[in-house]
Amino acid sequence: MSLFNDIAGHWIDGAVRTLGAIGRGFGSDLSADPAPVTPYDIIYKGGKVSLRHYRARNRIHATPIVLVYALIKRPYILDLQPGKSVIETLLKQGFDVYLTDWIPPTKEDAWRGFEAYVNQDLANAIRAVQTAEKVAQVHLIGYCLGALLSLIYTSLHQENVRNLITVAAPFDMGGRDLPIYHLMDRIDQSAIELITKIHGNCPAWMVNSMFTAMSPTHHALDKFVGLYRNAERDGYAEMFDLFERWMSSDVPLAGRLFTELTGDIFKRNLMAKGEFKVGGRVADVKQITCPLLNVIGEMDDVVHPNSSLPLSGKVGSADRRNLIFPTGHIGVAVSAGALKKMWPEMGAWLADRGPVGN
């Protein structure tokens, strides 16, 4: 089964890239990010993170948002086009936003695991925000693997987080609701060691194959049918091009992080069991006492809803809630419904739990 998924993933990945090239006229440079939609300043750069600062024109809320993006693709999906941007939506609600732009690891970074990404990179980035803003706490929003990083950080550094929002969090990996979970089961320790021995890190092409294998029909066919049906809509072809570019923006996973993610998180489910150690300390979500909003895509085919739902029952927060929205994994960032309803609801939730003022 794992061999089939691997072959299917490579085939569909090639089909997506070929069809995407046809749609773009074979001329686009996929190695570089598109020009930014919303202007930002870089206020911190260290380790493997660059921190962007987006300023609200009419800032209302004193506590800023730190938005922790996933590690496996580039972050411009959150700021794709004017009117189709998570960043824009949050700024319009009066929040200043800081976004983690993770720097792709090189072979020399193979040693980097959750300890380096959480207790060094993310901790230093948040410290930079606290210093720049002169605040003791931040609002933390994490998306996908960024939600996992945010959970670990908050469990270890609760004092720095005023409110926590997790979006599509891969928390409880004990179930086997998606094919990718079964694929992870079949990757034994010797295979993981071989991958990291040869490459140092988990290569970007392998990340892409696993991501594609999660929902091959959606990634390979549905998008192109959608392009055909909506070709006459203003801006649709441009958005499709940007989306395809993002779909090909995979970056490697640092070797140690890949080993911990596959072994400790996926296979042994240590995060949900409250047994996952980072830097010698247990990252137990029971230590999280700040308000938690746990956002779940009802049709998520990358992180199954059942992997996210148990989180709210495990944290120590008195103020905790699941928000289930009818979208998929990528839809939380780009769908019109999410941008119109879900992200404003998230902003309103934060506004109700934070001080007002400049």
Secondary structure, 3 states (H helix, E strand, C coil): CHHHHHHHHHHHHHHHHHHHHHHHCCCCCCCCCCCCCCCCEEEEEECCEEEEEECCCCCCECCCEEEECCCCCCHHHHEEECCEEHHHHHHHCCCCEEEEEECCCCHHHCCCCHHHHHHHHHHHHHHHHHHHHCCCCEEEEEECHHHHHHHHHHHHCHHHEEEEEEECCCCCCCCCCCHHHHHHHHCCHHHHHHHHHHHCCECHHHHHHHHHHHCHHHHHHHHHHHHHHCCCCCCHHHHHHHHHHHHCCCCCECHHHHHHHHHHHHHCCHHHHCCCEECCEECCHHHCCCCEEEEEECCCCCCCHHHHCCHHHHCCCCCEEEEEECCCCCHHHHCHHHHHHHHHHHHHHHHCCCCECC
